[in-house]
């Protein structure tokens, strides 16, 4: 996915959680993020949103500080 490419291109380690076939995990994600779509990106405990939200933070130069803060 584009989010995984972004993290790989920027040498950011990430954990991918595959929700395929795990109804409870999907429900937990919806409760935690308030969203039904994937990907939902978290940096530490901070919910970033989806890929477009990640790119909006990147454009503002806010991803690296967030990674440093939450990392």
C-alpha positions as CSV (number, residue, x, y, z in Angstrom):
1,X,0.0,0.0,0.0
2,X,1.0,3.6,-0.3
3,X,1.3,4.0,3.4
4,X,3.7,1.1,3.7
5,X,5.8,2.5,0.8
6,X,5.9,5.9,2.5
7,X,7.2,4.4,5.7
8,X,9.7,2.1,3.9
9,X,11.0,5.1,1.8
10,X,11.5,7.1,5.0
11,X,13.1,4.3,7.0
12,X,10.3,4.1,9.5
13,X,9.6,0.8,11.2
14,X,6.0,-0.1,11.4
15,X,3.7,-2.8,12.4
16,X,0.9,-3.9,10.1
17,X,-2.1,-5.5,11.7
18,X,-4.1,-7.6,9.2
19,X,-7.8,-7.5,10.1
20,X,-8.8,-10.0,7.4
21,X,-11.3,-12.4,9.0
22,X,-11.0,-10.9,12.4
23,X,-14.4,-9.3,13.1
24,X,-13.5,-8.3,16.7
25,X,-10.3,-6.6,15.6
26,X,-12.2,-4.6,13.0
27,X,-14.7,-3.6,15.7
28,X,-11.9,-2.6,18.1
29,X,-10.3,-0.5,15.4
30,X,-13.6,1.2,14.6
31,X,-14.1,2.0,18.3
32,X,-10.5,3.3,18.7
33,X,-10.3,5.3,15.5
34,X,-13.9,6.2,14.8
35,X,-13.4,5.1,11.2
36,X,-14.5,2.1,9.2
37,X,-11.9,2.3,6.4
38,X,-8.3,1.0,6.3
39,X,-5.6,1.8,6.6
40,X,-5.9,3.6,9.9
41,X,-2.5,4.8,10.9
42,X,-1.3,5.3,14.4
43,X,2.0,6.7,15.4
44,X,2.5,5.5,18.9
45,X,-0.9,6.2,20.6
46,X,-1.7,9.1,18.2
47,X,-4.3,8.3,15.6
48,X,-3.2,9.9,12.4
49,X,-6.0,8.7,10.2
50,X,-5.7,7.3,6.7
51,X,-3.0,7.7,4.1
52,X,-4.3,11.1,2.9
53,X,-4.1,12.3,6.5
54,X,-0.6,11.0,6.8
55,X,0.4,12.9,3.6
56,X,-1.3,16.1,4.9
57,X,0.9,15.9,8.1
58,X,3.9,15.2,5.9
59,X,3.3,18.3,3.8
60,X,3.2,20.3,7.0
61,X,6.5,18.7,8.2
62,X,4.7,17.2,11.2
63,X,5.4,13.4,10.7
64,X,9.0,13.4,11.9
65,X,8.3,15.4,15.1
66,X,5.4,13.1,15.8
67,X,7.6,10.0,15.2
68,X,10.2,11.5,17.6
69,X,7.6,12.3,20.2
70,X,5.7,9.0,20.1
71,X,8.5,6.8,18.8
